[in-house]
Amino acid sequence: MNRSDVLITADELLARLADDGSTPRLLDVRWTLQKPDGRDDFTAGHIPGAIYVDLDTELAAHSENDPTAGRHPLPSAEAFQDQVRAWGIDQLTEVVVYDDNSGQGAARAWWLLQWAGMKARVLDGGLNAFVAAGGELATGVGAPVQPSTVTISPDSMPVIDADAASAWTGVLLDARAGERFRGDSEPLDSQAGHIPGATNAPASENTADGKFLDEESLRSRFSALGALDQPVGVYCGSGVSACHNALALASLGVEASLYPASWSGWSSDPDRPVATGA
């Protein structure tokens, strides 16, 4: 992969929407920890033709019976195949995903579609970049979609479990903010700290003003983290912002392995060691 395989600019998207050919399938994944349900924002204004995607229910399973699976465990292959079909996506569909939070939610959708053997790109800069480039928004709940009959190819992206993360011999990147990595504070999960041996790589530092850093800057960032010349694993709090690091690395041609349960799963297991500090 390279940058153009995983990212699309607002100008490029506007040109595609103006094309007389097929319109890309647009997925709106507005989600934040503070406001996980972005449906009202979608209704108030979205890119014409987009479908709202609920990250908590459509891009994740539920783990009430197994906290070590984390707060956003991956959906089963069967459940995600049903979801992809409901979005009207097949192997030939051009898919563009976006949000209004520097790509955090969109990256999760991108990663899952890649995991399912599908192709997708993230709108660099998201909804704000689209509007700034002259794009007009639609309102309402969105148009109905003709479902597809696609058969996905799960496990097309590498995934690791807690044991593999514990024994990781490359670089294991933690996408959370520094204060959570160090264990200074932990507002969400059962313990503060990080997986022993992990390196802090906040996903927020992949972007500036909502857009991904240029290739040279991203390459310099991940080179300094040791992520360009050895196997890379990625995790975060619950497996969402880790996908942002995976996407940034993919734009540089680096394939990262995702630990989906992430810190929320690891810290729920009393047998797992916890490290604190920088």
N, C-alpha and C positions, 0 to 999 in steps of 0.2 A: 504494500500500500504506500501511497504518498499523500501529500496534503490535498490534492484535488480529488482523491478517492474518498476522503472522509469529510471534507468541508466544501461548502458552496457559498459564494458571496451573495449579498443581497442583489447586486447588479446582475449577476448570473441568473439568479432565481427570477427576477423580473423579466429578463429576456426569455426564459423558459415559459413563463406564464403568458407572455405575449405571443408565443409561437402558436401557429395554427395546429400543430401536432398534439400528441397526448399531453395532458397536464400532469405534473408529478403528483404523487399521493403525498399530501402534507399532513404531518402529525404534530399537533400542538401539545407539548408536554410541560405546561406551566405548573411548577411544583417547587415549594421550598419547605424546609423543616417548620417554619413558622406558619405557613399557609399551604398545607399539602393539597388542598382541593382548589384548583384554579378554574373551575367551570364557570364561575361568575365572570372572571376576567375574560375567558374565552367568549362568552356571550356578548360582553360589552365591546369586543373588537378582536378579530382574528384575521389571518391571511385568507382571502377567499378560497373556498374549496377545502379548507383544513378540517380535520377531525380532532376533537378533543380526546386526549389520552390521560386517564387517571393512573398516575404512577403507582400509587399504593395498591390498587386493585387489578390493574391490567399489566403492570410490569413487575409484579411481585406476587408471591404466594403469602400464606399466613403461617406464623410459627408459634401460636399460642401454646401448643403442646410440646414444643421443643425450643426453648429459648436459645440453645446453642446454634440454631439455624440462623439467628440474627433477626433484625427488624424488617429487612426486605429480602427474604430468601428468593432465589430464582423460581419463577413459575415452572410447573412441570412441562415437559415437551408437549404433552397433549393439550394442556390448557393454553399454552402460548400459540400452538398451531391454530386452535380455535380463534384466538384473538387476531392473529395475522389474517386469517380468512375473513373475519368480521370487518377488518380494515380494507378488504378488497385488494390485498397485495398478493402478487405471485412473483416468480423469479424474474420476470421481465419488467416488473413495475419499478419506475424510478421513484424513490422515496426520499423525501426531505423532512427532517425533524427539526423542531425549533422550540424555544421557550423565551422567557424574558429575564433569565438569571444566568447569563454568561455561559449557557450550554450545559448547566448541571443536570437538569432533568432530561434534556435532549440526548445527552451522552448515554444515559441509561437505556433509552430506547434504541439508539444506534448500536450499542453493544449487544443487546438482546437480539436484534435483527441480524447482526453479524453471526452471533452464536447459533442462530436458526438457519444459517446458510443463505440469508438474504443480503441484499446490498442496500445501503442507505448513506445519506450524507447529512451532516448537521449544518444548519444555516448559521454561518459565522456572524456573531453580533445579534442573532435572534430577531425578535419582533422589532426592537428599537432600530436595528440597522435597516430592516425592510422599510419602515416608515421614513427613516432619514433618506433613503434612496429614492423616495417618491412613491412608495407602494401605498395603496389605499386599503383600508380594512373593511371587512364585512362584520355584521352583527347578527345575533341570533344563535340558534342551537346548531347550525350547520346542516348541510344537505345529507340525505340518506345515501348509503354506499351499497353498491352491488357486491355481495360477498364473493370471495374466490374459493377455489377448491384445492389450493396449494398444499403440497406435502413438504414440510420443512425438513431440514437436515440438522438436527440438534447436535451440540458439542462441536460446532465448527469454530469455536473460539476456546482457548484453553482455560480450564477452571481447576483450582486447587482447593483442598480441604484444610482443616486446622492442622492435621498431622504434617501435610506437605508444607504448609506455611512455617511450622515449627522447625522443619528440617531444611528450609530453603537455603541453597548454597550460593545463589546470586544475590541481587539486591531486592529487598522487600520494601516497597514504598507505601507509606501511610499518608493518605490524602487529606487528613484532618488538619485543622488549624493547630498552630504550635502549642497553644496552651492546653489543648486536649491531649496532644501527643505527649507532652511532658508530664501530664497528670496534674497540672495546676488547677484544672477544673474539669468536671464531667457532668454536664447537664442532662444527659440522656441515658447513659448506660450504667451497668451495675458496679463497675470499678473504673478508676481513673488510671491512665497510663497507656502503654503500647506493647505490642508483641516484642519480646526481646530480640535484638538484632535488627529491628526495622529502622528505616531512615525516614525522617519527616520530609514530605514533599507536598505541601498544601496545594490542592487543586486550584484554589483561588489565584495562585501565582502563574497559572497557565495563560491567563488573559489580562488584558488591560483595556479599560473602557468597554468591557463586554465582549471584546473580540480576542481570538487567540493571538498570542505573540507571533511575530514572523518566524519563519523556519530557522533562521540563524539564531535568534534569541532562544527558541525552544531547544534547539540542539545544544546550545551552550548550557542551558539550565539542566538538562538531563545528563549531559556529559559530566557536569560537576557532581551529580548525584551517583555517578557510576552506572547509569542505566543504559548506556549505548554499547557496552562491550561485554555484557554478561547477562544471564537469564534474569528476567524482571517479573516480580510478583507485585500485585497492587491490591490494597485494601483501604478501607476508610472506617466510618462509623457503622454503616449498614449496607455497603455495597453500591451506593449511588455515585458519590463523588469519585470513588476509585475508577469508575468508568470514564470519568473526565480525564484522568491521567492516562488511562488506556488509549483513549482517543488521541490525546496529544502525542503519545508515543507512536501510535499508528501513523500519524501524519509524518513521522520521521522514518517510517519503515520498520519500526520495532514492535514486535508482538509481545504483549504482556499477558501474564496469567492472572486471572481474577480470583480472589478469595471472597466469595459472595457473602458469607456470614460476617466477615470483617470483625471489627472490635466488639460490636454488640453481641456477636456469637461467642467470640473468644472469651470475653470478660464474664460471660454467663456460666462458664465452665470452671468450677472451683479448682480443678486439677491443672489448669493452664497457668503458667508463670506470667507475671506482670512486671514490666520494667517502667521506670519513671525517669524523669530528667531528660536532658537534651541528648 
